[in-house]
Amino acid sequence: MTFDYGDFSFASKDEMLAKSREFWNPGKTDFWVESGVPLVIDRREEYFLYDMSGKRLLDVHLNGGTYNLGHRNSEVATAVTAAMSHFDIGNHHFPAVTRTALAEALVSTAPKGLTKVIYGSGGGEAIDIALKTARHATQRRKIVSIVKAYHGHTGLAVSTGDERFSKLFLSDRPDEFVQVPFNDLAAMEQSLRLGDVAAVIMETIPATFGFPLPVAGYLEGVKRLCEEHGSLYVADEVQTGLMRTGELWGITKHGITPDIMVTGKGLSGGLYPISAVLATDRAAGWLTEDGFGHISTFGGAELGCIAALKTLEICNRPETRSMVHYISDLVGRGLRDIQADLPDWFVGIRQNGVVMGLEFAHPQGAKYVMRHLYENGVWAIFSTLDPSVLQYKPGILMRPELCEDLLDRTEVAIRRSLAEVRAEGWRGERVPA
Ligand SMILES: Cc1ncc(COP(=O)(O)O)c(C=O)c1O
């Protein structure tokens, strides 16, 4: 079967994979084929992906929330398509109607005190902007993050994360980037007490670490320590923002006004890359001192602003909020039923709204479940920094029938994964990670 896409074509899926290996990324291409997930996404609509083979998958990975509103959401697509008859990326040096309108919309929805918006084109760039902003405001260099944090792979962002990625490109800088264990306020205090830390950067719920939930009072305690020691609190809301927790910004559930807040991924409705940093007046002083301090040709691209304005408006609708609460109740309840039957294998559910991590007893358990889900028509990904946990991220507009279908398929996949590990000799013991 030939795959003809107009300006390019492939004779078969195998040929496409061979060329992907040859011209794109051999490591990634081989990883997925060897993992039993040889997915090459072709057609996409609503919460469905179609592999080149025609296989249909219900998407609960959503590219980390990028497709929060579904694939090619028709309202966002219409807005971007219409905008293309008037706008393009724009010129980043100048004031722009779209950038200004989106900045005003973001500020009006954000925790009070966040008054300025700086744009990037992806999450990592926005994190870099946030950290540069904190360094300028405090005139300090050190950044504290948590062990197994994930804030992206750009220059400063990668230095805050796991050494698997920071060491690869010689970006680990332990003198400037300090890591402390999650949910440990004593360790956080220890790292801040010298008064030389510019910022603490925290994912509101650490996604790539498998969504471990902050214990009651932890984030609030971190914010308090930041205030005591003159450090800024940077909230990474790239995966927890845009209504995924049932509130527009997850951090507001903790009553915290961060000094700096970062959003990306779902902000574009999945149709045009854009990310944004929101900052308080105190943090954002460089915008007045030297407005050209961060320059990015595609940061705040005007078509992206149009996509984001529509996305933000959809996320803010009362019926969207009700839908998130409905979906999280329905799916949460269904998962707890499955878990009650298999408590020694499916050992925990981490949930805040539709932010969900499913814990399995085996240290690589989520990889088994991921493959069986894939074979059974669902795409969900293991957590890179803790493969015992499956990231399970229903969309915020998922129809109830899709939620029911998802639960049925999930139960089958979880049972099959247990049968597989048992066949391999696993006897129910919890192997330490
Ligand atoms: C919490 C968080 N922050 C930042 C990023 C980086 O975003 P991007 O991949 O758009 O650079 C990610 C990406 O997965 C993320 O999950």
The ligand as an ORCA input file, in Angstrom:
! r2SCAN-3c Opt
* xyz 0 1
  C       6.281     20.291     33.111
  C       6.995     20.594     31.830
  N       7.677     21.739     31.700
  C       8.310     22.066     30.566
  C       8.313     21.213     29.485
  C       9.060     21.575     28.239
  O       8.180     21.863     27.199
  P       8.653     21.755     25.680
  O       8.805     20.307     25.359
  O       7.533     22.425     24.925
  O       9.948     22.499     25.555
  C       7.628     20.004     29.573
  C       7.620     19.074     28.432
  O       7.226     17.941     28.513
  C       6.949     19.677     30.771
  O       6.305     18.526     30.912
*
